[in-house]
Amino acid sequence: MTTGRVPILPCAPSGLSPAAAAVRHVLRAVALACLSVVLLGAADPQAIPAGTTPAAAQPLPAARAAKNVVIIPIKGPIDRWTAFGVQRRLAQAEREGADAVVFEIDTPGGSLMAVLAICNLIKGSSIANTVAWINHDAYSGGAIIALACREIVVHDYATFGDALPVASAPLVGMVPIPEAEREKIMGPLLLEVVDSARRNNYDEMLVQGVVRRGVELWLIENPSTGARYFVTETEYRAAVGGEPTRVNPTLPSVTGPSGGADATPGTPAAPGSDAPPQPATDSDSLAFRPAAGAMDARAVREINEGLELRASRSARPDFRAPGHAGQYRLVEYISDGHGIFVLKSEQLVRFGLATQKIRDEEQLRAYFGAQNIVRLGPTWSEGLARAMTLPWVRGLLIVIFLICLFLEMSSPGVSVPGAIAAAALIGLVVPPLLVDMAAWWEVAAIVAGVALIAMELFVIPGFGVCGVLGVVLLFGGLVATFVGGDGRLFPGANPDRSSELTWGVVTVLVSALTSVGIIYMIAKHLPSTPLLGKLVLKESLGGPEPTMLEAMAATAALARVGDIGRALTPLRPAGRVQMGERIIDAVSDLGFIPAGAQVRVTSSDEFRIGVEMVEEPPTHTAA
């Protein structure tokens, strides 16, 4: 009967026969060969480190098993283009029959509205098997997106958390948000992370510490069932009993402990109050339970309404209800309540947020038991469109648009400046339209503004209502294309909007001032400019007439107030007027002036010559 033990071969006596000695040498060689194989296997650099279990060796849950897996990278700052790309690639994965989608996350965070949009896409997808692969960092919005997935896997050196909302301003960068404004933003954030925790079996108290300060938690365990929960001070006193320890928190902060009891949605405690709130009932599984003390009652009510709308129920027990007292023991003190939670890969696995460590796509394949893994990254067209929405690029397009619009209106019929202006306008409005940074009314405002300015110049005399309204519509429409067109989940809860509006106003103003300066130089020096001078016809009495732009370049020498001339063309209100030996462009200040009428100059500056009719043209009667 064999025991499975490796036998130890005793040394043969020196008096063995030659045949026995040969057998002994053969057995010794076989033993050495086996030992070498074992040692080589132990030294294999690709072997799984001790303490970890290969994905293929674990039983594969039915909900995780997938034949076709799609990887969608989310890397770099998150913006509307990130959300647009995720939407496009997720729809492609659904059409192509993917069984699972992996969101490979390596991001410092980004736009709050873009993050919430991506979370809604993940939760609303027809592919329920969604996994966040944190490779390597999921800060801020990246952490919120990871929580929206059904499971989280992490790289060996992954980092997760620090999703406290901040604001940014042009030329300043990150700026703090006032506390009152921050509380408004907390509503949709807490609704999102708590809903994700309830959907995906994460601890909803733990995830609140990722987005909010003041979350002081203890980890407790039920020895009978092995179930572990993160609890607040009030829950600790009810479930464990006694004074909670506040020594050596697992997630330390440099500002010291916070203390204080938390509030519940039923009867929120006033700030600074030590009175314990009344416990909620176990039947109220939809109720939101703040982990960081008292919250504004209106914000709690709105979060509860959102959870009820999503039918997001909590499986977490109410430790203050009868039957829980003394049933738990302390495992560790997690946080002292100051600072935002930032977790490493080991903590993510230990706290139940991550299921496993994954280093590469081969381990990911084994994790799903997949046959096919396809990576869907951003396309070149997405990169080009993203670049065209950068503020400095949009500012350059505005300058090109305004200058070419001026050239086209000054030299009608040339068409090249008009085509360039149209192309610049398309580059300004089409990319923002794709990602909801612009709406159709903004495009209509820009077009209407250009039309009103053209009417002011060529149809209606003087500079009046049409001109002013056209300028307002044009610049208002340009600024509005910088601001997203999506709605708000809560009043005042969109920190991106004010930043976008500031960027829009600054960019349009700087671009407009730059355009005015360039237009002035063009009007003054156009005839001598090598390239642009070719757009202007040379003045010649009896030959081709000069354009209005050439006339503007030397207005003072062409006409003075009081000069008398004759209209060569009808003025409706703009047309051609002959002043001595010169032919200039002029505008009627009062009504229609027929060709051949005698006119007098009423105003003259670098950009406009106004005239009025002095004598009607002579009438010719048949002999």
C-alpha positions as semicolon CSV with decimal commas, in nm:
position;residue;x (nm);y (nm);z (nm)
1;M;0,000;0,000;0,000
2;T;0,145;0,332;-0,102
3;T;0,121;0,637;0,120
4;G;0,208;0,908;-0,128
5;R;0,527;0,998;0,058
6;V;0,853;1,031;-0,131
7;P;1,067;0,735;-0,014
8;I;1,417;0,796;0,106
9;L;1,657;0,555;-0,055
10;P;1,917;0,427;0,191
11;C;2,274;0,401;0,077
12;A;2,358;0,052;-0,051
13;P;2,631;-0,137;0,131
14;S;2,963;-0,127;-0,036
15;G;2,941;-0,497;-0,095
16;L;2,649;-0,485;-0,343
17;S;2,672;-0,669;-0,670
18;P;2,739;-0,468;-0,988
19;A;2,375;-0,510;-1,097
20;A;2,244;-0,372;-0,768
21;A;2,488;-0,082;-0,786
22;A;2,364;0,003;-1,137
23;V;2,003;0,007;-1,019
24;R;2,105;0,234;-0,732
25;H;2,266;0,486;-0,972
26;V;1,960;0,486;-1,200
27;L;1,724;0,555;-0,909
28;R;1,950;0,833;-0,782
29;A;1,951;0,999;-1,126
30;V;1,572;0,984;-1,148
31;A;1,537;1,140;-0,802
32;L;1,775;1,423;-0,892
33;A;1,583;1,490;-1,214
34;C;1,252;1,514;-1,026
35;L;1,408;1,750;-0,772
36;S;1,539;1,973;-1,052
37;V;1,194;2,000;-1,209
38;V;1,043;2,101;-0,874
39;L;1,309;2,368;-0,818
40;L;1,268;2,511;-1,167
41;G;0,894;2,538;-1,117
42;A;0,944;2,722;-0,789
43;A;1,177;2,968;-0,960
44;D;0,934;3,044;-1,248
45;P;0,894;3,423;-1,255
46;Q;0,541;3,387;-1,399
47;A;0,417;3,179;-1,105
48;I;0,135;3,325;-0,894
49;P;0,276;3,479;-0,572
50;A;0,196;3,315;-0,243
51;G;-0,127;3,423;-0,091
52;T;-0,308;3,466;-0,425
53;T;-0,518;3,217;-0,613
54;P;-0,509;3,196;-0,991
55;A;-0,830;3,310;-1,156
56;A;-0,855;2,983;-1,346
57;A;-0,829;2,783;-1,022
58;Q;-1,129;2,957;-0,864
59;P;-1,482;2,835;-0,932
60;L;-1,624;3,057;-1,207
61;P;-1,958;3,216;-1,105
62;A;-2,228;3,190;-1,367
63;A;-2,291;3,565;-1,356
64;R;-1,926;3,631;-1,443
65;A;-1,867;3,370;-1,714
66;A;-1,834;3,529;-2,057
67;K;-1,723;3,403;-2,395
68;N;-1,680;3,743;-2,567
69;V;-1,535;4,028;-2,361
70;V;-1,490;4,391;-2,468
71;I;-1,241;4,624;-2,296
72;I;-1,328;4,997;-2,300
73;P;-1,040;5,214;-2,171
74;I;-1,118;5,524;-1,962
75;K;-0,785;5,701;-1,937
76;G;-0,683;6,061;-1,871
77;P;-0,915;6,342;-1,759
78;I;-1,285;6,263;-1,794
79;D;-1,492;6,506;-2,001
80;R;-1,792;6,503;-2,231
81;W;-1,585;6,341;-2,504
82;T;-1,502;6,056;-2,267
83;A;-1,874;6,002;-2,206
84;F;-1,944;6,025;-2,580
85;G;-1,676;5,765;-2,654
86;V;-1,803;5,529;-2,385
87;Q;-2,157;5,561;-2,521
88;R;-2,043;5,483;-2,876
89;R;-1,826;5,186;-2,781
90;L;-2,077;5,043;-2,534
91;A;-2,346;5,054;-2,804
92;Q;-2,106;4,877;-3,042
93;A;-2,039;4,607;-2,781
94;E;-2,414;4,553;-2,740
95;R;-2,466;4,527;-3,116
96;E;-2,178;4,281;-3,159
97;G;-2,307;4,047;-2,889
98;A;-2,050;4,099;-2,613
99;D;-2,114;3,894;-2,300
100;A;-1,914;4,121;-2,068
101;V;-1,765;4,471;-2,073
102;V;-1,450;4,566;-1,884
103;F;-1,388;4,935;-1,817
104;E;-1,012;4,975;-1,782
105;I;-0,975;5,280;-1,556
106;D;-0,665;5,494;-1,518
107;T;-0,779;5,851;-1,458
108;P;-0,738;6,147;-1,220
109;G;-1,111;6,227;-1,252
110;G;-1,283;6,509;-1,436
111;S;-1,624;6,657;-1,513
112;L;-1,897;6,562;-1,265
113;M;-2,171;6,559;-1,529
114;A;-1,962;6,342;-1,762
115;V;-1,895;6,097;-1,477
116;L;-2,265;6,071;-1,390
117;A;-2,348;6,023;-1,759
118;I;-2,103;5,731;-1,783
119;C;-2,251;5,575;-1,468
120;N;-2,599;5,597;-1,619
121;L;-2,472;5,432;-1,937
122;I;-2,322;5,144;-1,740
123;K;-2,631;5,086;-1,527
124;G;-2,866;5,118;-1,823
125;S;-2,672;4,886;-2,053
126;S;-2,825;4,561;-2,172
127;I;-2,492;4,395;-2,079
128;A;-2,527;4,328;-1,707
129;N;-2,181;4,172;-1,671
130;T;-1,975;4,490;-1,624
131;V;-1,637;4,493;-1,451
132;A;-1,414;4,786;-1,359
133;W;-1,043;4,707;-1,395
134;I;-0,848;4,970;-1,201
135;N;-0,517;4,980;-1,386
136;H;-0,363;5,177;-1,215
137;D;-0,551;5,478;-1,066
138;A;-0,921;5,549;-1,012
139;Y;-0,921;5,888;-0,847
140;S;-1,227;6,111;-0,811
141;G;-1,470;6,041;-1,097
142;G;-1,283;5,722;-1,183
143;A;-1,377;5,579;-0,842
144;I;-1,744;5,668;-0,893
145;I;-1,745;5,498;-1,234
146;A;-1,579;5,188;-1,087
147;L;-1,851;5,160;-0,822
148;A;-2,118;5,163;-1,095
149;C;-1,984;4,833;-1,231
150;R;-2,105;4,494;-1,106
151;E;-1,753;4,393;-0,998
152;I;-1,417;4,560;-0,948
153;V;-1,077;4,404;-1,012
154;V;-0,750;4,583;-0,946
155;H;-0,389;4,591;-1,050
156;D;-0,130;4,509;-0,785
157;Y;-0,053;4,880;-0,738
158;A;-0,400;5,028;-0,785
159;T;-0,527;5,339;-0,604
160;F;-0,895;5,425;-0,554
161;G;-1,088;5,715;-0,399
162;D;-1,056;6,090;-0,330
163;A;-1,378;6,192;-0,507
164;L;-1,444;6,513;-0,312
165;P;-1,595;6,768;-0,556
166;V;-1,377;7,063;-0,652
167;A;-1,419;7,346;-0,904
168;S;-1,184;7,491;-1,163
169;A;-1,151;7,842;-1,301
170;P;-0,971;7,978;-1,609
171;L;-0,608;8,073;-1,547
172;V;-0,647;7,972;-1,180
173;G;-0,699;7,597;-1,180
174;M;-0,860;7,414;-0,889
175;V;-1,046;7,632;-0,639
176;P;-1,232;7,532;-0,321
177;I;-1,611;7,513;-0,326
178;P;-1,804;7,694;-0,048
179;E;-1,959;7,453;0,199
180;A;-2,318;7,553;0,114
181;E;-2,252;7,492;-0,255
182;R;-2,074;7,167;-0,179
183;E;-2,378;7,034;0,007
184;K;-2,590;7,088;-0,305
185;I;-2,340;6,892;-0,511
186;M;-2,334;6,614;-0,251
187;G;-2,693;6,521;-0,332
188;P;-2,636;6,361;-0,674
189;L;-2,298;6,222;-0,567
190;L;-2,433;6,043;-0,261
191;L;-2,734;5,922;-0,458
192;E;-2,503;5,775;-0,722
193;V;-2,256;5,596;-0,493
194;V;-2,522;5,464;-0,253
195;D;-2,728;5,333;-0,544
196;S;-2,415;5,166;-0,686
197;A;-2,336;5,010;-0,348
198;R;-2,685;4,867;-0,314
199;R;-2,688;4,733;-0,669
200;N;-2,347;4,568;-0,649
201;N;-2,331;4,459;-0,283
202;Y;-2,073;4,712;-0,166
203;D;-2,092;4,864;0,181
204;E;-2,287;5,189;0,143
205;M;-2,124;5,351;0,448
206;L;-1,775;5,283;0,314
207;V;-1,846;5,432;-0,029
208;Q;-1,981;5,753;0,126
209;G;-1,633;5,818;0,264
210;V;-1,501;5,829;-0,093
211;V;-1,701;6,144;-0,175
212;R;-1,750;6,319;0,160
213;R;-1,551;6,433;0,460
214;G;-1,652;6,353;0,816
215;V;-1,710;5,979;0,768
216;E;-1,584;5,804;1,082
217;L;-1,622;5,425;1,059
218;W;-1,547;5,103;1,243
219;L;-1,538;4,755;1,089
220;I;-1,737;4,501;1,293
221;E;-1,807;4,130;1,245
222;N;-2,076;3,887;1,348
223;P;-1,878;3,585;1,481
224;S;-2,167;3,349;1,413
225;T;-2,216;3,433;1,045
226;G;-1,883;3,595;0,957
227;A;-2,069;3,894;0,806
228;R;-1,874;4,220;0,826
229;Y;-2,008;4,576;0,816
230;F;-1,870;4,929;0,832
231;V;-2,062;5,119;1,099
232;T;-2,090;5,469;1,241
233;E;-2,045;5,555;1,608
234;T;-2,415;5,523;1,689
235;E;-2,435;5,185;1,516
236;Y;-2,117;5,072;1,693
237;R;-2,260;5,152;2,037
238;A;-2,579;4,961;1,954
239;A;-2,416;4,655;1,794
240;V;-2,092;4,615;1,993
241;G;-2,157;4,818;2,305
242;G;-1,925;5,033;2,510
243;E;-1,703;5,321;2,409
244;P;-1,563;5,283;2,055
245;T;-1,187;5,280;2,022
246;R;-1,019;5,563;1,832
247;V;-0,660;5,443;1,815
248;N;-0,457;5,389;1,496
249;P;-0,718;5,417;1,221
250;T;-0,652;5,211;0,911
251;L;-0,709;5,521;0,696
252;P;-0,537;5,789;0,904
253;S;-0,574;6,165;0,857
254;V;-0,347;6,447;0,967
255;T;-0,621;6,664;1,118
256;G;-0,728;6,445;1,411
257;P;-1,046;6,258;1,498
258;S;-1,391;6,400;1,445
259;G;-1,619;6,210;1,683
260;G;-1,987;6,290;1,715
261;A;-2,297;6,085;1,644
262;D;-2,442;6,050;1,299
263;A;-2,788;6,149;1,185
264;T;-3,056;5,938;1,024
265;P;-3,307;6,029;0,758
266;G;-3,592;5,985;1,001
267;T;-3,498;6,257;1,252
268;P;-3,177;6,439;1,154
269;A;-2,974;6,556;1,448
270;A;-2,879;6,920;1,460
271;P;-2,513;6,996;1,399
272;G;-2,320;6,949;1,721
273;S;-2,602;6,763;1,893
274;D;-2,509;6,460;2,104
275;A;-2,863;6,327;2,129
276;P;-2,891;5,991;1,952
277;P;-3,151;5,991;1,672
278;Q;-3,442;5,754;1,664
279;P;-3,358;5,437;1,471
280;A;-3,514;5,369;1,135
281;T;-3,706;5,046;1,096
282;D;-3,567;4,745;0,913
283;S;-3,867;4,755;0,680
284;D;-3,761;5,093;0,547
285;S;-3,498;4,944;0,317
286;L;-3,510;5,239;0,077
287;A;-3,410;5,499;0,337
288;F;-3,078;5,676;0,293
289;R;-2,853;5,669;0,599
290;P;-2,586;5,941;0,606
291;A;-2,247;5,822;0,725
292;A;-2,113;6,169;0,808
293;G;-2,354;6,313;1,061
294;A;-2,634;6,562;1,004
295;M;-2,730;6,659;0,650
296;D;-2,970;6,915;0,512
297;A;-3,321;6,767;0,539
298;R;-3,405;6,873;0,184
299;A;-3,096;6,700;0,044
300;V;-3,181;6,380;0,233
301;R;-3,537;6,392;0,104
302;E;-3,419;6,435;-0,256
303;I;-3,174;6,145;-0,220
304;N;-3,450;5,925;-0,080
305;E;-3,674;6,020;-0,372
306;G;-3,396;5,925;-0,613
307;L;-3,340;5,589;-0,441
308;E;-3,712;5,518;-0,446
309;L;-3,730;5,607;-0,815
310;R;-3,448;5,362;-0,887
311;A;-3,602;5,101;-0,651
312;S;-3,262;5,081;-0,483
313;R;-3,308;4,881;-0,164
314;S;-3,051;4,825;0,108
315;A;-2,968;4,477;0,237
316;R;-2,788;4,634;0,532
317;P;-2,939;4,570;0,878
318;D;-3,030;4,850;1,116
319;F;-2,798;4,775;1,408
320;R;-3,003;4,992;1,642
321;A;-3,307;4,769;1,603
322;P;-3,377;4,505;1,872
323;G;-3,188;4,180;1,833
324;H;-2,853;4,322;1,721
325;A;-2,713;4,435;2,056
326;G;-2,400;4,247;2,159
327;Q;-2,399;4,027;1,849
328;Y;-2,088;4,182;1,692
329;R;-1,721;4,232;1,771
330;L;-1,476;4,500;1,662
331;V;-1,238;4,410;1,379
332;E;-1,059;4,742;1,328
333;Y;-1,095;5,119;1,347
334;I;-1,119;5,237;0,986
335;S;-1,119;5,619;0,976
336;D;-1,120;5,913;1,214
337;G;-1,361;6,120;1,004
338;H;-1,125;6,374;0,851
339;G;-1,003;6,341;0,499
340;I;-1,138;6,156;0,197
341;F;-1,088;5,780;0,168
342;V;-0,801;5,667;-0,055
343;L;-0,761;5,289;-0,076
344;K;-0,485;5,071;-0,216
345;S;-0,534;4,738;-0,389
346;E;-0,487;4,529;-0,073
347;Q;-0,747;4,737;0,112
348;L;-0,990;4,724;-0,180
349;V;-0,981;4,344;-0,174
350;R;-0,991;4,321;0,206
351;F;-1,285;4,564;0,237
352;G;-1,490;4,378;-0,024
353;L;-1,484;4,643;-0,295
354;A;-1,257;4,443;-0,527
355;T;-1,290;4,073;-0,595
356;Q;-0,940;3,997;-0,722
357;K;-0,608;4,129;-0,849
358;I;-0,559;4,126;-1,226
359;R;-0,225;4,221;-1,380
360;D;-0,280;4,170;-1,753
361;E;-0,526;4,063;-2,019
362;E;-0,434;3,696;-1,988
363;Q;-0,539;3,693;-1,625
364;L;-0,849;3,885;-1,730
365;R;-0,926;3,614;-1,985
366;A;-0,898;3,349;-1,713
367;Y;-1,115;3,561;-1,481
368;F;-1,406;3,539;-1,726
369;G;-1,317;3,206;-1,885
370;A;-1,331;3,404;-2,209
371;Q;-1,241;3,290;-2,558
372;N;-1,229;3,634;-2,722
373;I;-1,114;3,966;-2,576
374;V;-1,139;4,280;-2,792
375;R;-1,016;4,627;-2,694
376;L;-1,224;4,923;-2,821
377;G;-1,016;5,239;-2,785
378;P;-1,080;5,598;-2,899
379;T;-1,073;5,662;-3,273
380;W;-0,871;5,932;-3,449
381;S;-1,191;6,120;-3,529
382;E;-1,278;6,139;-3,159
383;G;-0,932;6,275;-3,088
384;L;-0,967;6,540;-3,360
385;A;-1,312;6,644;-3,243
386;R;-1,190;6,660;-2,882
387;A;-0,900;6,884;-2,990
388;M;-1,141;7,117;-3,169
389;T;-1,329;7,181;-2,843
390;L;-1,019;7,296;-2,656
391;P;-1,065;7,661;-2,550
392;W;-0,761;7,794;-2,736
393;V;-0,858;7,609;-3,057
394;R;-1,213;7,744;-3,036
395;G;-1,076;8,091;-2,973
396;L;-0,864;8,065;-3,289
397;L;-1,169;7,950;-3,488
398;I;-1,367;8,249;-3,360
399;V;-1,091;8,487;-3,475
400;I;-1,084;8,324;-3,820
401;F;-1,464;8,334;-3,843
402;L;-1,494;8,704;-3,753
403;I;-1,210;8,818;-3,980
404;C;-1,331;8,619;-4,281
405;L;-1,689;8,735;-4,219
406;F;-1,565;9,094;-4,225
407;L;-1,369;9,035;-4,547
408;E;-1,669;8,875;-4,717
409;M;-1,902;9,159;-4,622
410;S;-1,644;9,415;-4,730
411;S;-1,578;9,250;-5,068
412;P;-1,904;9,083;-5,175
413;G;-1,868;8,819;-5,441
414;V;-1,510;8,714;-5,361
415;S;-1,653;8,401;-5,185
416;V;-1,319;8,267;-5,055
417;P;-1,343;8,452;-4,718
418;G;-1,707;8,349;-4,694
419;A;-1,621;7,983;-4,746
420;I;-1,349;8,000;-4,481
421;A;-1,589;8,171;-4,238
422;A;-1,848;7,899;-4,299
423;A;-1,589;7,625;-4,240
424;A;-1,476;7,793;-3,916
425;L;-1,839;7,818;-3,801
426;I;-1,893;7,448;-3,871
427;G;-1,578;7,366;-3,672
428;L;-1,711;7,579;-3,387
429;V;-2,058;7,430;-3,353
430;V;-2,055;7,072;-3,487
431;P;-1,814;6,909;-3,234
432;P;-1,995;7,067;-2,934
433;L;-2,329;6,952;-3,077
434;L;-2,209;6,591;-3,068
435;V;-2,139;6,599;-2,693
436;D;-2,424;6,828;-2,583
437;M;-2,201;7,133;-2,534
438;A;-2,423;7,321;-2,780
439;A;-2,789;7,319;-2,875
440;W;-2,961;7,404;-3,201
441;W;-3,092;7,733;-3,065
442;E;-2,732;7,847;-3,016
443;V;-2,652;7,773;-3,381
444;A;-2,970;7,957;-3,482
445;A;-2,865;8,256;-3,268
446;I;-2,526;8,274;-3,443
447;V;-2,680;8,253;-3,792
448;A;-2,948;8,509;-3,702
449;G;-2,683;8,742;-3,564
450;V;-2,484;8,728;-3,888
451;A;-2,801;8,787;-4,092
452;L;-2,900;9,091;-3,885
453;I;-2,552;9,242;-3,915
454;A;-2,567;9,191;-4,293
455;M;-2,909;9,360;-4,305
456;E;-2,771;9,653;-4,109
457;L;-2,485;9,695;-4,355
458;F;-2,664;9,639;-4,684
459;V;-3,038;9,692;-4,639
460;I;-3,127;9,916;-4,345
461;P;-2,952;10,256;-4,323
462;G;-2,764;10,360;-4,012
463;F;-2,642;10,152;-3,720
464;G;-2,951;10,076;-3,517
465;V;-3,157;9,800;-3,368
466;C;-3,066;9,531;-3,621
467;G;-2,693;9,587;-3,579
468;V;-2,699;9,584;-3,199
469;L;-2,931;9,283;-3,185
470;G;-2,715;9,099;-3,439
471;V;-2,399;9,154;-3,235
472;V;-2,574;9,038;-2,916
473;L;-2,707;8,723;-3,083
474;L;-2,374;8,644;-3,248
475;F;-2,162;8,673;-2,936
476;G;-2,429;8,528;-2,708
477;G;-2,454;8,222;-2,931
478;L;-2,076;8,180;-2,939
479;V;-2,054;8,196;-2,558
480;A;-2,344;7,953;-2,518
481;T;-2,163;7,686;-2,722
482;F;-1,913;7,657;-2,436
483;V;-2,185;7,566;-2,184
484;G;-2,335;7,218;-2,172
485;G;-2,696;7,176;-2,270
486;D;-2,782;6,901;-2,019
487;G;-3,011;6,963;-1,728
488;R;-2,937;6,955;-1,357
489;L;-3,030;6,674;-1,124
490;F;-3,050;6,916;-0,829
491;P;-3,069;7,299;-0,823
492;G;-2,718;7,443;-0,811
493;A;-2,563;7,098;-0,833
494;N;-2,359;7,143;-1,153
495;P;-2,015;7,290;-1,074
496;D;-1,910;7,244;-1,437
497;R;-2,158;7,499;-1,570
498;S;-2,012;7,811;-1,406
499;S;-1,661;7,710;-1,511
500;E;-1,776;7,651;-1,869
501;L;-1,955;7,986;-1,878
502;T;-1,644;8,164;-1,749
503;W;-1,427;7,993;-2,009
504;G;-1,677;8,088;-2,279
505;V;-1,694;8,456;-2,185
506;V;-1,316;8,489;-2,154
507;T;-1,247;8,305;-2,480
508;V;-1,503;8,500;-2,684
509;L;-1,395;8,838;-2,544
510;V;-1,026;8,773;-2,608
511;S;-1,103;8,643;-2,957
512;A;-1,327;8,941;-3,037
513;L;-1,066;9,193;-2,924
514;T;-0,801;9,012;-3,124
515;S;-1,026;9,012;-3,430
516;V;-1,099;9,385;-3,399
517;G;-0,728;9,462;-3,388
518;I;-0,655;9,247;-3,693
519;I;-0,953;9,392;-3,884
520;Y;-0,829;9,744;-3,814
521;M;-0,485;9,658;-3,950
522;I;-0,639;9,493;-4,256
523;A;-0,860;9,795;-4,327
524;K;-0,564;10,029;-4,294
525;H;-0,300;9,835;-4,485
526;L;-0,497;9,599;-4,711
527;P;-0,388;9,742;-5,050
528;S;-0,021;9,692;-4,959
529;T;-0,067;9,345;-4,809
530;P;0,084;9,085;-5,049
531;L;-0,185;8,819;-5,000
532;L;-0,498;9,007;-4,899
533;G;-0,431;9,295;-5,137
534;K;-0,519;9,064;-5,427
535;L;-0,878;9,061;-5,302
536;V;-0,912;9,435;-5,370
537;L;-0,968;9,575;-5,720
538;K;-0,747;9,872;-5,805
539;E;-0,923;10,205;-5,841
540;S;-0,957;10,335;-6,198
541;L;-1,206;10,589;-6,330
542;G;-1,399;10,426;-6,609
543;G;-1,263;10,081;-6,514
544;P;-1,348;9,832;-6,241
545;E;-1,478;10,006;-5,931
546;P;-1,295;9,976;-5,597
547;T;-1,443;9,770;-5,318
548;M;-1,575;9,914;-4,995
549;L;-1,275;9,771;-4,810
550;E;-1,032;9,975;-5,025
551;A;-1,238;10,286;-4,973
552;M;-1,226;10,231;-4,595
553;A;-0,847;10,218;-4,603
554;A;-0,821;10,586;-4,706
555;T;-1,156;10,739;-4,621
556;A;-1,021;11,071;-4,504
557;A;-0,863;11,137;-4,844
558;L;-1,166;11,016;-5,041
559;A;-1,449;11,220;-4,893
560;R;-1,512;11,486;-4,635
561;V;-1,835;11,599;-4,475
562;G;-2,008;11,840;-4,712
563;D;-1,850;11,709;-5,033
564;I;-2,089;11,682;-5,328
565;G;-2,093;11,385;-5,561
566;R;-2,320;11,173;-5,777
567;A;-2,460;10,825;-5,718
568;L;-2,336;10,581;-5,982
569;T;-2,554;10,297;-5,853
570;P;-2,875;10,285;-5,650
571;L;-2,808;10,310;-5,275
572;R;-3,031;10,056;-5,087
573;P;-2,866;10,178;-4,862
574;A;-2,515;10,088;-4,985
575;G;-2,384;10,166;-5,331
576;R;-2,121;10,349;-5,540
577;V;-2,071;10,724;-5,540
578;Q;-1,839;10,936;-5,756
579;M;-1,659;11,214;-5,572
580;G;-1,458;11,412;-5,821
581;E;-1,230;11,162;-5,986
582;R;-1,275;10,897;-5,722
583;I;-1,533;10,622;-5,693
584;I;-1,611;10,521;-5,337
585;D;-1,856;10,302;-5,146
586;A;-2,116;10,493;-4,948
587;V;-2,431;10,431;-4,747
588;S;-2,752;10,630;-4,762
589;D;-2,838;10,782;-4,425
590;L;-3,200;10,841;-4,517
591;G;-3,401;10,624;-4,752
592;F;-3,340;10,506;-5,104
593;I;-3,118;10,707;-5,341
594;P;-3,156;10,633;-5,713
595;A;-2,863;10,617;-5,952
596;G;-2,768;10,957;-6,100
597;A;-2,888;11,158;-5,800
598;Q;-2,669;11,431;-5,656
599;V;-2,555;11,345;-5,302
600;R;-2,379;11,517;-5,017
601;V;-2,146;11,353;-4,761
602;T;-2,302;11,370;-4,413
603;S;-2,053;11,152;-4,220
604;S;-1,712;11,004;-4,287
605;D;-1,486;10,777;-4,083
606;E;-1,251;10,486;-4,143
607;F;-1,531;10,233;-4,177
608;R;-1,827;10,419;-4,329
609;I;-1,922;10,713;-4,551
610;G;-2,278;10,836;-4,513
611;V;-2,454;11,044;-4,779
612;E;-2,791;11,206;-4,839
613;M;-2,968;11,301;-5,159
614;V;-2,947;11,668;-5,259
615;E;-3,104;11,659;-5,604
616;E;-3,291;11,385;-5,782
617;P;-3,155;11,257;-6,112
618;P;-3,272;11,442;-6,425
619;T;-3,568;11,290;-6,608
620;H;-3,547;11,235;-6,984
621;T;-3,862;11,292;-7,189
622;A;-3,913;11,160;-7,536
623;A;-3,881;11,422;-7,817
